[in-house]
Amino acid sequence: MVRIRLRRVGSKKQPSYRIVVAHSEAPRDGRYIEIIGFYNPRTEPETIELDEGRALYWLKVGAQPSEPVARMLKKLGTLDRLARLHKGEPLEKLVEEANAARAAMPKPSPKTRRPAPVVKPTAFGSSAE
């Protein structure tokens, strides 16, 4: 089965994710079929970039989204557009509508909501008793 899911990228304790189409048995950060988007939870508001046309194509041919991706697709309105696609609306019209909706969304701040954690050095040989 083909799934649409998140693939973790980014530094340690600074995650960002790619939205990928992958076989369900492939490892989380392993092999994938196609990258269709990007998700960064550390910006305010969260950044979600999605190639709506490719997402609709994969959903139409039977790819199943994971729970987090399904929440994102619902938030972006992609699942509603998928239902309209099944009813017979043309894909091009739905993709134009998605692009217009994305242009109307507020731009996220490039600064992150939380800074990277600061690791305090400890002296060798001292115990934390």
C-alpha positions in Angstrom: 0.0 0.0 0.0 1.2 3.5 -0.8 1.0 6.1 2.0 1.4 9.9 2.2 3.4 10.6 5.3 6.0 12.8 7.0 9.8 12.2 6.6 11.9 13.9 9.3 14.7 16.2 8.2 16.6 18.9 10.1 19.1 19.1 12.8 18.9 17.5 16.2 16.0 18.9 18.2 15.1 21.2 15.3 12.8 19.1 13.2 11.2 19.9 9.9 9.4 17.4 7.7 9.0 16.5 4.1 5.6 15.3 3.0 6.4 12.2 0.9 4.6 9.4 -0.9 6.2 6.1 0.2 5.5 2.4 0.3 3.9 1.6 3.7 6.7 -0.9 4.6 9.5 1.6 3.9 11.3 3.1 7.0 10.2 6.6 8.1 13.3 8.3 6.8 14.0 5.7 4.2 13.0 5.2 0.6 10.2 7.2 -0.9 8.5 7.6 -4.3 8.0 11.3 -4.5 8.3 14.5 -2.3 5.1 16.4 -2.6 5.5 19.0 0.2 7.2 20.5 3.2 6.1 21.0 6.8 7.9 23.1 9.5 6.2 23.1 12.9 8.7 25.6 14.4 7.5 28.7 12.6 4.7 30.9 13.7 2.2 30.0 12.2 3.3 26.5 11.1 4.6 26.4 7.5 2.9 23.9 5.2 3.8 23.9 1.5 2.1 21.2 -0.6 1.9 20.5 -4.3 -1.8 20.2 -4.4 -2.0 18.7 -7.9 0.3 15.8 -6.9 -1.4 15.3 -3.6 -4.8 15.0 -5.3 -3.3 12.6 -7.9 -1.9 10.3 -5.3 -5.1 10.4 -3.2 -7.2 9.7 -6.3 -5.1 6.6 -7.2 -5.5 5.2 -3.6 -2.7 6.5 -1.5 -3.6 6.7 2.2 -2.5 9.7 4.3 -1.1 9.1 7.8 -3.0 10.7 10.6 -0.8 13.9 10.9 -0.9 14.3 7.1 -4.7 13.8 7.0 -5.0 16.6 9.6 -2.9 18.9 7.4 -4.9 18.0 4.3 -8.1 18.7 6.0 -6.8 22.0 7.3 -5.7 23.0 3.8 -9.0 21.9 2.3 -7.4 19.2 0.1 -9.7 16.5 1.3 -12.8 18.6 0.4 -11.3 19.2 -3.1 -10.7 15.4 -3.4 -14.4 14.8 -2.8 -15.2 17.4 -5.5 -12.7 15.7 -7.8 -14.5 12.4 -7.4 -17.8 14.1 -8.2 -16.3 15.2 -11.6 -14.8 18.7 -11.2 -11.7 19.2 -13.3 -8.3 18.9 -11.6 -7.0 22.1 -13.1 -9.8 24.1 -11.6 -9.2 22.6 -8.1 -5.5 23.3 -8.3 -6.1 26.9 -9.3 -8.4 27.2 -6.3 -5.8 25.7 -4.0 -3.1 28.1 -5.3 -5.5 31.1 -4.7 -6.2 29.9 -1.1 -2.4 29.5 -0.5 -1.8 33.0 -1.7 -4.4 34.3 0.7 -2.8 32.6 3.7 -0.6 34.7 6.0 3.1 34.4 5.5 4.9 32.7 8.3 7.7 34.5 10.1 11.1 33.1 9.1 12.1 33.2 12.8 11.3 30.1 14.8 8.9 30.0 17.6 11.4 28.3 19.9 15.2 28.7 19.8 17.4 25.7 19.7 18.1 24.3 23.1 21.2 25.4 24.8 23.4 22.6 26.2 25.2 23.6 29.3 28.7 22.1 29.5 29.5 20.0 32.6 32.9 19.5 34.1 34.3 16.0 33.8 34.4 14.1 37.0 31.8 16.1 38.8 28.6 14.3 39.8 25.1 15.8 39.9 24.3 14.7 43.5 
